[in-house]
Amino acid sequence: MKVPFFDKAVTGLSSLFNKVASASLVAMMLLTSTDICMRYFFNNPITGTYDVVSLLGAVLAAFAMPYTMLKKGHVAVEILVQNLSRGKQLFIETLTHLLGISLFLVLVWQAILLSGDMKAAGEVTPTLLLPFYPILYCMAICFFGLCLAILVNLLHVWTKRGAS
């Protein structure tokens, strides 16, 4: 039950997303540091820093999710499951992975709907008047990528099961 192309494609996409998240974090740090220096040393803060840092924070969180899922970087509570039989563990892992995929597919759908509503309403940031909807579309793409990452992890669970 190996799916090397799918696994590699999702891993590559997740790595690309993680690079975007990392760049977002660096940009947030540089912008915030520069704004603080400008504010305190020259009494001239950078206009719109709060807007940009807020949007970059959303980018950071969304784009980091698929990579974190593949690296199993999320918190997992296994104390109850580890004492169960392997069959019951497999059932619980499958169920939780399928529930995760379902939840994030709903979030994909809702992010697309919300971004359409925000675009139609002309929702923008307060200072720089940057539109919100492109970030929500990106979040929808990341949530879909997370669904694929969860599916890859589920396939690994089942492949490990077959090898046992």
For each residue, the residues with C-beta under 8 A, 3 or more apart:
1: 155 158 159 162
2: 7 159
3: 6 7 155
4: 7 8
5: 8 9
6: 3 9 10 152 155
7: 2 3 4 10 11 152 155
8: 4 5 11 12
9: 5 6 12 13
10: 6 7 13 14 66 70 145 148 149 151 152
11: 7 8 14 15 70 152
12: 8 9 15 16
13: 9 10 16 17 66 145 148
14: 10 11 17 18 66 67 69 70 145 149
15: 11 12 18 19 67
16: 12 13 19 20
17: 13 14 20 21 63 64 65 66 67 142 145
18: 14 15 21 22 63 64 66 67
19: 15 16 22 23
20: 16 17 23 24 59 63
21: 17 18 24 25 59 60 61 62 63 64 67
22: 18 19 25 26
23: 19 20 26 27
24: 20 21 27 28 56 57 59 60 63
25: 21 22 28 29 56 60
26: 22 23 29 30
27: 23 24 30 31 56
28: 24 25 31 32 53 56 57 60
29: 25 26 32 33
30: 26 27 33 34
31: 27 28 34 35 46 49 52 53 56
32: 28 29 35 36 49 53
33: 29 30 36 37
34: 30 31 37 38 46
35: 31 32 38 39 45 46 49
36: 32 33 39 40
37: 33 34 40 41 42
38: 34 35 41 42 44 45 46
39: 35 36 42 43 44 45
40: 36 37 43
41: 37 38
42: 37 38 39
43: 39 40
44: 38 39
45: 35 38 39 49
46: 31 34 35 38 49
47: 127 128
48: 51 52 125 127 128 130
49: 31 32 35 45 46 52 53
50: 53 54 127
51: 48 54 55 125 126 127 128 130
52: 31 48 49 55 56 128 130
53: 28 31 32 49 50 56 57
54: 50 51 57 58 125
55: 51 52 58 59 125 130 132 135
56: 24 25 27 28 31 52 53 59 60
57: 24 28 53 54 60 61
58: 54 55 61 62 135 139
59: 20 21 24 55 56 62 63 135 138
60: 21 24 25 28 56 57 63 64
61: 21 57 58 64 65
62: 21 58 59 65 138 139 142 143
63: 17 18 20 21 24 59 60 66 138 142
64: 17 18 21 60 61 67 68
65: 17 61 62 68 69 142 143 145 146 149
66: 10 13 14 17 18 63 69 70 142 145 146 148 149
67: 14 15 17 18 21 64 70 71 73 149
68: 64 65 71 73 74
69: 14 65 66 72 73 74 146 149 150 153
70: 10 11 14 66 67 149 152 153
71: 67 68
72: 69 76 153
73: 67 68 69
74: 68 69
75:
76: 72
77: 80
78: 81 82
79: 82
80: 77 83 84
81: 78 84 88 89 92 93
82: 78 79 89
83: 80
84: 80 81 88 89 92
85: 88 89
86: 89 90 161 164
87: 90 91
88: 81 84 85 91 92
89: 81 82 84 85 86 92 93
90: 86 87 93 94 157 158 161
91: 87 88 94 95
92: 81 84 88 89 95 96
93: 81 89 90 96 97 154 157
94: 90 91 97 98 154 157 158
95: 91 92 98 99
96: 92 93 99 100
97: 93 94 100 101 150 151 153 154 157
98: 94 95 101 102 154
99: 95 96 102 103
100: 96 97 103 104 147 150
101: 97 98 104 105 147 150 151 154
102: 98 99 105 106
103: 99 100 106 107
104: 100 101 107 108 143 144 146 147 150
105: 101 102 108 109 143 144 147
106: 102 103 109 110
107: 103 104 110 111 140 143
108: 104 105 111 112 140 143 144 147
109: 105 106 112 113
110: 106 107 113 114
111: 107 108 114 115 136 137 139 140 143
112: 108 109 115 116 136 137 140
113: 109 110 116 117
114: 110 111 117 118 136
115: 111 112 118 119 132 133 134 136 137 140
116: 112 113 119 120 133
117: 113 114 120 121
118: 114 115 121 123 131 132 133 136
119: 115 116 122 123 131 133
120: 116 117
121: 117 118
122: 119 131
123: 118 119 131 132 133
124: 128 129 130 131 132
125: 48 51 54 55 128 129 130 132
126: 51
127: 47 48 50 51
128: 47 48 51 52 124 125
129: 124 125
130: 48 51 52 55 124 125
131: 118 119 122 123 124 134
132: 55 115 118 123 124 125 135 136
133: 115 116 118 119 123 136 137
134: 115 131 137 138
135: 55 58 59 132 138 139
136: 111 112 114 115 118 132 133 139 140
137: 111 112 115 133 134 140 141
138: 59 62 63 134 135 141 142
139: 58 62 111 135 136 142 143
140: 107 108 111 112 115 136 137 143 144
141: 137 138 144 145
142: 17 62 63 65 66 138 139 145 146
143: 62 65 104 105 107 108 111 139 140 146 147
144: 104 105 108 140 141 147 148
145: 10 13 14 17 65 66 141 142 148 149
146: 65 66 69 104 142 143 149 150
147: 100 101 104 105 108 143 144 150 151
148: 10 13 66 144 145 151 152
149: 10 14 65 66 67 69 70 145 146 152 153
150: 69 97 100 101 104 146 147 153 154
151: 10 97 101 147 148 154 155
152: 6 7 10 11 70 148 149 155 156
153: 69 70 72 97 149 150 156 157
154: 93 94 97 98 101 150 151 157 158
155: 1 3 6 7 151 152 158 159
156: 152 153 159 160
157: 90 93 94 97 153 154 160 161
158: 1 90 94 154 155 161 162
159: 1 2 155 156 162 163
160: 156 157 163 164
161: 86 90 157 158 164
162: 1 158 159
163: 159 160
164: 86 160 161
